[in-house]
Amino acid sequence: MKACFFVAMGGCCGALCRWGMGNWIDQLRGSSTNFPLGIFLVNIMGCLLFGIFFGMGETRGWMS
């Protein structure tokens, strides 16, 4: 149950970040482009953070 909660919280944070960043980037650049740059940047940052936390968890024994 604890793992389900953490997955839900991560999904909620990611969705809110994608929505907010998407709106912010669209306001800065204007919404004339079709490429969702805000969503792309949030996904890249999320992958980086996930890799950092997973790597720390593996080396420090958090995953076992």
N, C-alpha and C positions, 0 to 999 in steps of 0.2 A: 504494500500500500504506500509505503514511503517513497519507493521508486516512481510509482505512478504520479505522486504529488510533484516530485521534482521534474518529471517530464512535462507535466501540465504547466508548471511555472515557467519552465524554459520556453515552451511553445507560446505562452502568453506574452512573455517579455520579447521574444523574437517578432511576434506579430505586431506588437505595439511599436517596436523600433522600426520595422519595415514601413509601417503606415506613416509614422512621424517623419522619418528620414525622407521617404518618398515625397511627402507634401512639402517639406522644407527645400529639397533639391529642386522640385518643380517651381517653387516660388523664386528661387535664385536664378534658375536658367530660363524660366518661362516654360510653359507646357507644350512647346512646339515640337519637341522631340518624341519619338515613339519608344526609345529605349529607357527602361525603368532604372535609372542610375542609382537612385536612393536604395531600392531593393537590392541591387547588385552590391553596393558598398556595405550594407548591413549584413548580407550573407557572407561576404568576404571576411568582415570583422568577426562574425560569429564563428566561422570555421577556424580562424586564427586563435580565438579565445578557447574554443573547444580543444584544439590541439595542445595549447599551453596547459590547460587544466588536466587533460588526459595524460600528458607527459609527466606533469608533476605528480599525478596520482600513481602512475606506474613506478616512478623512482622512489617515492616516499611510502609506498605500500597502502595507499588509500583505496585501491581497487580490489584488494583481497579481503 
